[in-house]
Amino acid sequence: MNKTRQAPSARRIIGMVVGVIIIAFGPFIQFFDGHFAQKVLKYKQEKE
């Protein structure tokens, strides 16, 4: 039997893209929050 390679479904492609975006944007969001948002909002983290 000859098996032909099937193209990945749209759902799988979208899932992979969302996963990559989540992994890639995590450090960016953390950098933005630490360097810009906290200073603008004058947020001070409580020390325990």
C-alpha distance matrix in Angstrom:
0.0 3.8 6.3 9.7 12.8 14.9 18.7 20.9 22.9 26.6 27.6 26.0 27.5 30.9 30.8 30.3 33.0 35.4 34.8 35.6 38.7 40.0 39.7 41.2 44.0 45.3 47.3 48.5 49.8 51.5 53.2 54.3 55.7 57.6 59.1 59.7 59.5 61.6 64.3 64.5 64.6 66.9 64.7 65.8 63.6 65.5 65.9 65.8
3.8 0.0 3.8 6.4 9.7 12.3 15.8 18.4 20.7 24.2 25.7 24.0 25.1 28.6 28.8 28.0 30.5 33.1 32.7 33.2 36.2 37.8 37.5 38.7 41.6 43.1 45.0 46.0 47.4 49.3 50.7 51.8 53.4 55.3 56.6 57.2 57.1 59.3 61.9 62.0 62.4 64.7 62.6 63.8 61.7 63.9 64.3 64.4
6.3 3.8 0.0 3.8 6.5 8.8 12.5 14.8 17.1 20.7 22.0 20.2 21.4 24.9 25.0 24.3 26.9 29.4 29.0 29.6 32.6 34.1 33.8 35.1 38.0 39.4 41.5 42.4 43.8 45.6 47.2 48.2 49.7 51.7 53.0 53.6 53.4 55.6 58.3 58.4 58.7 61.0 58.9 60.1 58.1 60.2 60.7 60.7
9.7 6.4 3.8 0.0 3.8 6.2 9.5 12.4 14.9 18.3 20.1 18.4 19.1 22.6 23.2 22.4 24.6 27.4 27.3 27.6 30.4 32.3 32.2 33.2 35.9 37.7 39.7 40.4 41.8 43.9 45.2 46.1 47.8 49.8 51.0 51.5 51.3 53.7 56.2 56.2 56.6 59.1 57.1 58.5 56.6 58.9 59.6 59.9
12.8 9.7 6.5 3.8 0.0 3.8 6.6 9.3 12.2 15.5 17.3 15.2 15.7 19.3 19.9 18.8 21.0 23.9 23.7 23.9 26.8 28.6 28.5 29.4 32.2 34.0 35.9 36.6 38.1 40.1 41.5 42.4 44.1 46.1 47.2 47.7 47.7 50.0 52.5 52.5 53.0 55.4 53.5 54.8 53.0 55.4 56.0 56.4
14.9 12.3 8.8 6.2 3.8 0.0 3.8 6.4 8.7 12.1 14.0 12.4 13.1 16.5 17.3 16.8 18.9 21.5 21.8 22.4 24.9 26.7 27.0 28.1 30.5 32.4 34.6 35.1 36.3 38.6 40.1 40.7 42.3 44.5 45.7 46.0 45.7 48.1 50.7 50.5 50.8 53.4 51.5 53.0 51.3 53.6 54.5 54.9
18.7 15.8 12.5 9.5 6.6 3.8 0.0 3.8 6.4 9.1 11.5 10.1 10.0 13.4 14.7 14.1 15.8 18.6 19.2 19.5 21.8 23.9 24.4 25.2 27.5 29.6 31.9 32.1 33.3 35.7 37.1 37.6 39.2 41.6 42.6 42.8 42.5 45.1 47.5 47.2 47.7 50.3 48.6 50.2 48.6 51.1 52.1 52.7
20.9 18.4 14.8 12.4 9.3 6.4 3.8 0.0 3.8 6.6 8.2 6.4 6.8 10.2 11.1 10.7 12.7 15.2 15.7 16.5 18.8 20.6 21.3 22.3 24.5 26.4 28.9 29.3 30.2 32.6 34.2 34.7 36.1 38.5 39.8 39.9 39.5 41.9 44.5 44.3 44.5 47.1 45.3 46.9 45.2 47.6 48.6 49.2
22.9 20.7 17.1 14.9 12.2 8.7 6.4 3.8 0.0 3.8 5.4 5.3 6.5 8.8 10.0 11.0 12.6 14.5 15.6 17.0 18.7 20.3 21.6 22.8 24.5 26.4 29.2 29.3 29.9 32.4 34.3 34.4 35.6 38.3 39.6 39.4 38.7 41.2 43.9 43.4 43.5 46.3 44.4 46.2 44.6 47.0 48.2 48.8
26.6 24.2 20.7 18.3 15.5 12.1 9.1 6.6 3.8 0.0 3.8 5.4 5.1 6.1 8.5 9.9 10.5 12.2 14.1 15.4 16.4 18.3 20.1 20.9 22.2 24.3 27.2 27.0 27.4 30.2 32.0 31.8 33.0 35.9 37.1 36.6 35.8 38.5 41.1 40.4 40.5 43.4 41.7 43.7 42.4 44.9 46.4 47.1
27.6 25.7 22.0 20.1 17.3 14.0 11.5 8.2 5.4 3.8 0.0 3.8 5.5 5.2 6.1 8.7 10.0 10.6 12.2 14.4 15.3 16.5 18.4 19.9 21.0 22.7 25.8 25.9 25.9 28.5 30.7 30.6 31.5 34.3 35.9 35.5 34.4 36.9 39.7 39.1 38.9 41.7 39.8 41.6 40.1 42.4 43.8 44.4
26.0 24.0 20.2 18.4 15.2 12.4 10.1 6.4 5.3 5.4 3.8 0.0 3.8 5.5 5.0 6.2 8.7 9.9 10.6 12.4 14.3 15.4 16.7 18.3 20.0 21.5 24.4 24.9 25.3 27.6 29.7 30.0 31.0 33.6 35.2 35.2 34.4 36.7 39.5 39.2 39.1 41.8 39.7 41.3 39.6 41.9 43.0 43.5
27.5 25.1 21.4 19.1 15.7 13.1 10.0 6.8 6.5 5.1 5.5 3.8 0.0 3.8 5.4 5.2 6.2 8.6 9.9 10.7 12.3 14.3 15.5 16.4 18.1 20.2 22.9 23.0 23.7 26.3 27.9 28.1 29.6 32.1 33.3 33.3 32.8 35.3 37.9 37.5 37.8 40.5 38.7 40.4 39.0 41.5 42.7 43.5
30.9 28.6 24.9 22.6 19.3 16.5 13.4 10.2 8.8 6.1 5.2 5.5 3.8 0.0 3.8 5.5 5.1 6.1 8.5 9.9 10.5 12.2 14.3 15.2 16.2 18.3 21.3 21.1 21.4 24.1 26.0 25.8 27.0 29.8 31.1 30.8 30.0 32.6 35.2 34.7 34.7 37.6 35.8 37.7 36.4 38.9 40.4 41.3
30.8 28.8 25.0 23.2 19.9 17.3 14.7 11.1 10.0 8.5 6.1 5.0 5.4 3.8 0.0 3.8 5.5 5.2 6.2 8.7 9.9 10.6 12.4 14.2 15.4 16.8 19.9 20.4 20.5 22.8 25.0 25.3 26.1 28.7 30.4 30.4 29.4 31.7 34.6 34.3 34.2 36.8 34.7 36.3 34.6 37.0 38.2 38.8
30.3 28.0 24.3 22.4 18.8 16.8 14.1 10.7 11.0 9.9 8.7 6.2 5.2 5.5 3.8 0.0 3.8 5.5 5.0 6.2 8.6 9.9 10.7 12.2 14.2 15.7 18.4 19.0 19.8 21.9 23.8 24.4 25.6 27.9 29.4 29.8 29.3 31.5 34.2 34.2 34.4 36.8 34.8 36.2 34.5 37.0 38.0 38.7
33.0 30.5 26.9 24.6 21.0 18.9 15.8 12.7 12.6 10.5 10.0 8.7 6.2 5.1 5.5 3.8 0.0 3.8 5.4 5.2 6.2 8.7 10.0 10.4 12.0 14.3 16.9 16.8 17.6 20.2 21.7 22.0 23.5 26.0 27.2 27.2 26.8 29.3 31.8 31.6 32.0 34.6 32.9 34.6 33.3 36.0 37.3 38.3
35.4 33.1 29.4 27.4 23.9 21.5 18.6 15.2 14.5 12.2 10.6 9.9 8.6 6.1 5.2 5.5 3.8 0.0 3.8 5.5 5.1 6.2 8.7 9.8 10.4 12.2 15.4 15.4 15.5 18.1 20.1 20.2 21.2 23.9 25.4 25.3 24.5 26.8 29.6 29.3 29.4 32.0 30.1 31.8 30.4 33.0 34.4 35.4
34.8 32.7 29.0 27.3 23.7 21.8 19.2 15.7 15.6 14.1 12.2 10.6 9.9 8.5 6.2 5.0 5.4 3.8 0.0 3.8 5.4 5.2 6.3 8.6 10.1 11.0 14.0 14.9 15.3 17.2 19.4 20.2 21.0 23.3 25.1 25.5 24.8 26.8 29.7 29.9 29.9 32.1 30.0 31.3 29.5 32.0 33.0 33.8
35.6 33.2 29.6 27.6 23.9 22.4 19.5 16.5 17.0 15.4 14.4 12.4 10.7 9.9 8.7 6.2 5.2 5.5 3.8 0.0 3.8 5.5 5.2 5.9 8.4 10.2 12.4 13.0 14.3 16.3 17.8 18.7 20.2 22.2 23.6 24.2 24.1 26.2 28.7 29.1 29.5 31.6 29.8 31.1 29.6 32.3 33.2 34.3
38.7 36.2 32.6 30.4 26.8 24.9 21.8 18.8 18.7 16.4 15.3 14.3 12.3 10.5 9.9 8.6 6.2 5.1 5.4 3.8 0.0 3.8 5.5 5.1 5.8 8.4 10.9 10.7 11.5 14.1 15.6 15.9 17.4 19.8 21.0 21.2 20.9 23.3 25.8 25.8 26.3 28.7 27.0 28.7 27.5 30.4 31.6 33.0
40.0 37.8 34.1 32.3 28.6 26.7 23.9 20.6 20.3 18.3 16.5 15.4 14.3 12.2 10.6 9.9 8.7 6.2 5.2 5.5 3.8 0.0 3.8 5.6 5.4 6.2 9.6 10.2 10.2 12.2 14.5 15.1 15.8 18.2 20.0 20.4 19.7 21.6 24.5 24.8 24.8 27.0 24.9 26.3 24.7 27.4 28.6 29.7
39.7 37.5 33.8 32.2 28.5 27.0 24.4 21.3 21.6 20.1 18.4 16.7 15.5 14.3 12.4 10.7 10.0 8.7 6.3 5.2 5.5 3.8 0.0 3.8 5.7 5.7 8.0 9.7 10.7 11.8 13.8 15.3 16.3 17.9 19.7 20.8 20.6 22.2 24.9 25.7 26.0 27.7 25.6 26.6 24.8 27.4 28.2 29.2
41.2 38.7 35.1 33.2 29.4 28.1 25.2 22.3 22.8 20.9 19.9 18.3 16.4 15.2 14.2 12.2 10.4 9.8 8.6 5.9 5.1 5.6 3.8 0.0 3.8 5.7 6.8 7.3 9.3 11.1 12.1 13.4 15.2 16.8 17.9 18.9 19.2 21.2 23.5 24.2 25.0 26.8 25.1 26.3 25.0 28.0 28.9 30.4
44.0 41.6 38.0 35.9 32.2 30.5 27.5 24.5 24.5 22.2 21.0 20.0 18.1 16.2 15.4 14.2 12.0 10.4 10.1 8.4 5.8 5.4 5.7 3.8 0.0 3.8 5.7 5.0 6.0 8.5 9.8 10.3 12.0 14.1 15.3 15.8 15.8 18.0 20.4 20.8 21.4 23.5 21.9 23.4 22.4 25.5 26.7 28.4
45.3 43.1 39.4 37.7 34.0 32.4 29.6 26.4 26.4 24.3 22.7 21.5 20.2 18.3 16.8 15.7 14.3 12.2 11.0 10.2 8.4 6.2 5.7 5.7 3.8 0.0 3.8 5.5 5.3 6.3 8.7 10.0 10.7 12.4 14.4 15.4 15.1 16.5 19.3 20.2 20.4 22.0 20.0 21.1 19.6 22.5 23.5 25.0
47.3 45.0 41.5 39.7 35.9 34.6 31.9 28.9 29.2 27.2 25.8 24.4 22.9 21.3 19.9 18.4 16.9 15.4 14.0 12.4 10.9 9.6 8.0 6.8 5.7 3.8 0.0 3.8 5.5 5.0 6.1 8.6 9.8 10.5 12.1 13.9 14.4 15.6 17.9 19.3 20.0 21.2 19.3 20.1 18.8 21.9 22.6 24.4
48.5 46.0 42.4 40.4 36.6 35.1 32.1 29.3 29.3 27.0 25.9 24.9 23.0 21.1 20.4 19.0 16.8 15.4 14.9 13.0 10.7 10.2 9.7 7.3 5.0 5.5 3.8 0.0 3.8 5.4 5.1 6.1 8.5 10.0 10.6 11.6 12.4 14.4 16.3 17.2 18.4 20.0 18.7 20.1 19.5 22.9 24.0 26.2
49.8 47.4 43.8 41.8 38.1 36.3 33.3 30.2 29.9 27.4 25.9 25.3 23.7 21.4 20.5 19.8 17.6 15.5 15.3 14.3 11.5 10.2 10.7 9.3 6.0 5.3 5.5 3.8 0.0 3.8 5.4 5.1 6.0 8.5 10.0 10.3 10.0 12.0 14.5 15.1 15.6 17.5 16.0 17.7 17.0 20.4 21.9 24.1
51.5 49.3 45.6 43.9 40.1 38.6 35.7 32.6 32.4 30.2 28.5 27.6 26.3 24.1 22.8 21.9 20.2 18.1 17.2 16.3 14.1 12.2 11.8 11.1 8.5 6.3 5.0 5.4 3.8 0.0 3.8 5.5 5.1 6.1 8.6 10.1 9.9 10.7 13.4 14.9 15.2 16.3 14.4 15.3 14.3 17.6 18.7 20.9
53.2 50.7 47.2 45.2 41.5 40.1 37.1 34.2 34.3 32.0 30.7 29.7 27.9 26.0 25.0 23.8 21.7 20.1 19.4 17.8 15.6 14.5 13.8 12.1 9.8 8.7 6.1 5.1 5.4 3.8 0.0 3.8 5.5 5.3 6.1 8.2 9.5 10.6 12.2 13.9 15.1 16.0 14.8 15.8 15.5 19.0 20.0 22.6
54.3 51.8 48.2 46.1 42.4 40.7 37.6 34.7 34.4 31.8 30.6 30.0 28.1 25.8 25.3 24.4 22.0 20.2 20.2 18.7 15.9 15.1 15.3 13.4 10.3 10.0 8.6 6.1 5.1 5.5 3.8 0.0 3.8 5.5 5.4 5.5 6.6 8.8 10.3 11.1 12.6 14.2 13.5 15.4 15.7 19.4 21.0 23.8
55.7 53.4 49.7 47.8 44.1 42.3 39.2 36.1 35.6 33.0 31.5 31.0 29.6 27.0 26.1 25.6 23.5 21.2 21.0 20.2 17.4 15.8 16.3 15.2 12.0 10.7 9.8 8.5 6.0 5.1 5.5 3.8 0.0 3.8 5.7 5.7 4.8 6.1 8.7 9.8 10.2 11.6 10.2 12.1 12.2 15.9 17.8 20.5
57.6 55.3 51.7 49.8 46.1 44.5 41.6 38.5 38.3 35.9 34.3 33.6 32.1 29.8 28.7 27.9 26.0 23.9 23.3 22.2 19.8 18.2 17.9 16.8 14.1 12.4 10.5 10.0 8.5 6.1 5.3 5.5 3.8 0.0 3.8 6.0 6.5 5.9 7.8 10.3 11.0 11.1 9.8 10.7 10.7 14.4 15.8 18.7
59.1 56.6 53.0 51.0 47.2 45.7 42.6 39.8 39.6 37.1 35.9 35.2 33.3 31.1 30.4 29.4 27.2 25.4 25.1 23.6 21.0 20.0 19.7 17.9 15.3 14.4 12.1 10.6 10.0 8.6 6.1 5.4 5.7 3.8 0.0 3.8 6.5 6.8 6.8 9.1 11.1 11.3 11.2 12.5 13.5 17.2 18.5 21.7
59.7 57.2 53.6 51.5 47.7 46.0 42.8 39.9 39.4 36.6 35.5 35.2 33.3 30.8 30.4 29.8 27.2 25.3 25.5 24.2 21.2 20.4 20.8 18.9 15.8 15.4 13.9 11.6 10.3 10.1 8.2 5.5 5.7 6.0 3.8 0.0 3.8 5.7 5.4 6.2 8.6 9.8 10.4 12.8 14.4 18.1 20.1 23.4
59.5 57.1 53.4 51.3 47.7 45.7 42.5 39.5 38.7 35.8 34.4 34.4 32.8 30.0 29.4 29.3 26.8 24.5 24.8 24.1 20.9 19.7 20.6 19.2 15.8 15.1 14.4 12.4 10.0 9.9 9.5 6.6 4.8 6.5 6.5 3.8 0.0 3.8 5.5 5.2 6.0 8.2 8.2 11.1 12.6 16.3 18.8 21.9
61.6 59.3 55.6 53.7 50.0 48.1 45.1 41.9 41.2 38.5 36.9 36.7 35.3 32.6 31.7 31.5 29.3 26.8 26.8 26.2 23.3 21.6 22.2 21.2 18.0 16.5 15.6 14.4 12.0 10.7 10.6 8.8 6.1 5.9 6.8 5.7 3.8 0.0 3.8 5.5 5.2 5.6 4.8 7.4 9.2 12.8 15.3 18.6
64.3 61.9 58.3 56.2 52.5 50.7 47.5 44.5 43.9 41.1 39.7 39.5 37.9 35.2 34.6 34.2 31.8 29.6 29.7 28.7 25.8 24.5 24.9 23.5 20.4 19.3 17.9 16.3 14.5 13.4 12.2 10.3 8.7 7.8 6.8 5.4 5.5 3.8 0.0 3.8 5.5 4.9 6.5 8.7 11.4 14.9 17.1 20.7
64.5 62.0 58.4 56.2 52.5 50.5 47.2 44.3 43.4 40.4 39.1 39.2 37.5 34.7 34.3 34.2 31.6 29.3 29.9 29.1 25.8 24.8 25.7 24.2 20.8 20.2 19.3 17.2 15.1 14.9 13.9 11.1 9.8 10.3 9.1 6.2 5.2 5.5 3.8 0.0 3.8 5.5 7.9 11.0 13.8 17.2 19.9 23.3
64.6 62.4 58.7 56.6 53.0 50.8 47.7 44.5 43.5 40.5 38.9 39.1 37.8 34.7 34.2 34.4 32.0 29.4 29.9 29.5 26.3 24.8 26.0 25.0 21.4 20.4 20.0 18.4 15.6 15.2 15.1 12.6 10.2 11.0 11.1 8.6 6.0 5.2 5.5 3.8 0.0 3.8 5.3 9.0 11.7 14.7 17.9 21.1
66.9 64.7 61.0 59.1 55.4 53.4 50.3 47.1 46.3 43.4 41.7 41.8 40.5 37.6 36.8 36.8 34.6 32.0 32.1 31.6 28.7 27.0 27.7 26.8 23.5 22.0 21.2 20.0 17.5 16.3 16.0 14.2 11.6 11.1 11.3 9.8 8.2 5.6 4.9 5.5 3.8 0.0 3.8 6.5 9.9 12.6 15.5 18.9
64.7 62.6 58.9 57.1 53.5 51.5 48.6 45.3 44.4 41.7 39.8 39.7 38.7 35.8 34.7 34.8 32.9 30.1 30.0 29.8 27.0 24.9 25.6 25.1 21.9 20.0 19.3 18.7 16.0 14.4 14.8 13.5 10.2 9.8 11.2 10.4 8.2 4.8 6.5 7.9 5.3 3.8 0.0 3.8 6.5 9.5 12.6 15.8
65.8 63.8 60.1 58.5 54.8 53.0 50.2 46.9 46.2 43.7 41.6 41.3 40.4 37.7 36.3 36.2 34.6 31.8 31.3 31.1 28.7 26.3 26.6 26.3 23.4 21.1 20.1 20.1 17.7 15.3 15.8 15.4 12.1 10.7 12.5 12.8 11.1 7.4 8.7 11.0 9.0 6.5 3.8 0.0 3.8 6.3 9.1 12.5
63.6 61.7 58.1 56.6 53.0 51.3 48.6 45.2 44.6 42.4 40.1 39.6 39.0 36.4 34.6 34.5 33.3 30.4 29.5 29.6 27.5 24.7 24.8 25.0 22.4 19.6 18.8 19.5 17.0 14.3 15.5 15.7 12.2 10.7 13.5 14.4 12.6 9.2 11.4 13.8 11.7 9.9 6.5 3.8 0.0 3.8 6.3 9.5
65.5 63.9 60.2 58.9 55.4 53.6 51.1 47.6 47.0 44.9 42.4 41.9 41.5 38.9 37.0 37.0 36.0 33.0 32.0 32.3 30.4 27.4 27.4 28.0 25.5 22.5 21.9 22.9 20.4 17.6 19.0 19.4 15.9 14.4 17.2 18.1 16.3 12.8 14.9 17.2 14.7 12.6 9.5 6.3 3.8 0.0 3.8 6.4
65.9 64.3 60.7 59.6 56.0 54.5 52.1 48.6 48.2 46.4 43.8 43.0 42.7 40.4 38.2 38.0 37.3 34.4 33.0 33.2 31.6 28.6 28.2 28.9 26.7 23.5 22.6 24.0 21.9 18.7 20.0 21.0 17.8 15.8 18.5 20.1 18.8 15.3 17.1 19.9 17.9 15.5 12.6 9.1 6.3 3.8 0.0 3.8
65.8 64.4 60.7 59.9 56.4 54.9 52.7 49.2 48.8 47.1 44.4 43.5 43.5 41.3 38.8 38.7 38.3 35.4 33.8 34.3 33.0 29.7 29.2 30.4 28.4 25.0 24.4 26.2 24.1 20.9 22.6 23.8 20.5 18.7 21.7 23.4 21.9 18.6 20.7 23.3 21.1 18.9 15.8 12.5 9.5 6.4 3.8 0.0
